[in-house]
Amino acid sequence: MTKIGIIGTGMLGEAVGQHLLNSNYDVVIFNRTKNKTEKLVQAGATLVKSPREVAENSDLIITVVRDADAVSQVAFGEDGIISGKHDGLVVADMSTINPNSAKEISQKFESSDVDFLEIPVMGGPNVAIDGKLVMMISGKKEIFEKFKEVFGTIAEQTYFLGDAGTAHSIKLAMNLQIAMLALSLSEGITLTRKAGFDPEVFLKILNSTYFKTGMSEGKAYKMIQDNFDPTFTLKNLKKDLGTINDAAKSFGANLPMAERADEVYQNAIEAGFSDIDYTGVLAYLKKINS
């Protein structure tokens, strides 16, 4: 069976690793913050001291880190993946990064004779633990096919999209939807409250219409109860909004709402809401409307 390495065992990486262990894969892990590896070690993962050692003990490495700089560091930095490369090693990046950076990273790996795939996903740790993510893949199709069984274990739906940069472009467009839906729901809830009504009435009517979403049918009910336990933090969505706007500029796209969303999320961080769930932008609106 394929030996899998995971670099980055935050909320998503941990859940993916746990599901792979539950599916009887051998999993080797590395994370800079050691206490974030404890649950996976207890579940049977092998903890190593560097990305180099992950590479030496893996057929497929999945990177799940904060941004493109972090991907580059674990890949090409001291004791990085490249220093432990071997024939047949494949690196698949599940982080959310700028597609232009993804192309550069892909080219750098290929110049070192290591194949690279982009595999960003939709869905948080709560669905990753059961292998129910949606995965977007780009890179060499024959490499995707080689590890299709692994990707099908991680995600219930996989979409092969083409050349380097493609998957991360679609991932950014998807995360833009998340940000906009969270803002729209938060402002609708805030408007309803200011009008003197129970926001559950707003949600009930919204969810009886064409305009309902998974977020309005699920997380919204936690939002109106001020329950913002994070599955994806507000600061991470703010990071992605910055990446979205940077990528848009490089493509020559003008996205005025994405720019405004970036400002609102930055204001929410400055108001102290960075570590709660991204839907906690509602808590920020509640604060400025009190």
C-alpha positions, 0 to 999 in steps of 0.5 A: 500500500502507498506510504503517505507523508503529511506535512502540516497537521493543523485541523485539516491535515490532522483530519485527513491523516486520521482518515487515512490511518482509519483506512489502513494506510501507513502515515508519516507526519511532520509539523513544526509545532509538535503538540499538533501531532499528538493525536495522530501519533496516538492513532498510529502515525509515525512522527519524524523530525523533518520534511526530509525524513517524510520524503525518505519514508513516503511515496506520496507527500501531502502538504497542508500548510499556511501559504506558498512561502510555507510550501516552499520552505518545507519543500526547498528549505534546510532539511526540506523535501528535496533533500530526501527525494527518491525515485517515484516520489510525488508531492501533492499540495493541499494548501490554499495558495496563489496559482502563480506560486503553484506554477513556480513551485511545480516548475522547481520540483520538476527541475529536481525530478519530483512530480507535483500535484495541486490537490486543494479541497472543499470541506473542513475537518468535520467532513475530512475525518470521514473522507467526504471532501471535494478535491480539485486536482491539477498537474500530470494526469498520469500521476493523478491516475497513479494515486487515484485510489488515495485521493478517492479515499480522502475525497468523495468527489475528485475533479481533475482540472488540467495543468499547474495553477488550475486547481488553485485558481478554482479553489480561490474562486470557491473560497471567495464564495465562502467569504461572500456567503458568510458576509451576506448571512451575517449582514442579513442576521444583523439587519433582522436583529436591528429590525427587532425580529428573531433571526431564526425567522429570517433563516426559516424563510431564506431556507424555504427559497431558491436562495438557501445554501448549505451554510444557511441551512447549517452553520447559520444556526450556530451563528445566531447562537454565537457559536463560533467554534472554528473549523476554519478560522477567520484569520485563515479566510482573511489570508485567502482573501488576500491571496484572491485579490493578489491573484485577481490583480495578476490576472487583470481581474477587478473584484470590488466585492472581494476587495471590500470583503478583505477590508471587513475581515481585516477589521474583524481581526483587528477587533480581536476575532481572528481565532474564531470560525470565519463565520464569526464575522457576525460577532464583529458586526454585532460589536460595531452595531452595539 
